[in-house]
Every structure is written in C-alpha cells, then in structure tokens.
Amino acid sequence: MDDADAIKRCQQGDREAFRHLVERYQKRALAHAMAILFNRDDAEDAVQEAFIDAFKAIGTFDTSRTFYQWFYVLLRNRCYKMTAGRRPTQTLDESLLLTSQRGVADDTRLALEKALHSLTREEREIVWLKYFSGLSYDELAVHLQIPRGTVMSRLFYARQRLQGKLGGMLIREREV
C-alpha cells in the first residue's frame, strides 16, 4: 500500500490504513523530534501526539503535498508546544542523537552533539534537517514553511554558530 492509498482509505474511515503511515514514518519523525527536543521521552510523546493529530485531521490532508511534509508541520508544532515556557536543559539526553552516524570518531561525535545542543531549537532543527535528513533547500522551505532565501540565510548563520561552538574543530560535511 502506498501513502495515497492509505490516506484515501483513512479518509473513508479505515483506521487500520493509518498503521501504514505510522510504521513508515515513525522512525524518521522520532529523529526529527529528537533534533528539536533533545530528549527521547519527550520526542516519543511528541511523535505519538502528532500522529494522533494527523489521524484526527486526515480529512483535511492537502493532496498537493506529501504525507510527511504535511505531518512534519504537525510534529514541529507539537514539539514547539512542549518546549514553550520551559527552561533550556543543560544536560544531554542519555541516548545521543548521533549514535547512528557511522564513520565519525567518538570524540568528534560527542563534540558535535554538545555543539548542536547549545544551538537554539530553530538552528538545531534546520541543521538536522539539512545534514542528517538530507533535505534540499527547497524541501527545507516546504518543511519549515519559509521562503528558500530564508532557509539559506538561517542555515548559513546556524552553521556559523555551530562552527563557533566547535571551537574551530573542522568537521567535513560527509562526516556529519
């Protein structure tokens, strides 16, 4: 079953069809929520709540977009609601975001993890989506609902801050 079939079936009241979408996008959504929240438990909660939101709103799905583009807006909003009014944490989640990045030395990975954690959630999100999820500038513009030029500007400044946080440590793009 492809996404379009699953969405159509969901819109016709088939609850089981939604399982396809959850299974297909849950891992990706969790990684994106972790990039914003930096806490696995909160990220899991945000993903679960966002899927509930998506299920409730599937009737309003815009067929000109992919499911994940539409869902990501819900997920992002859910993550931002969770962080509203919270004081930033000073500790990293025990499960590092970058554990899945192969070929990166442990000390480099830890330094990058700490540097990412020190960025604002918006900076961390755009860096994560670009370099860990591999989104293009155009895809970032759609995901973040901002113009392409704004994506380029935000990414430039986020990279600059990230490099500053790394204290001059040079990380090649393919290592990230």
Secondary structure, 3 states (H helix, E strand, C coil): CCHHHHHHHHHCCCCCHHHHHHHHHHHHHHHHHHHHHCCHHHHHHHHHHHHHHHHHHHHHCCCCCCHHHHHHHHHHHHHHHHHCCCCCCCCCCCCCHHHHCCCCCHHHHHHHHHHHHHCCHHHHHHHHHHHHCCCCHHHHHHHHCCCHHHHHHHHHHHHHHHHHHCCCCCCCHHHC
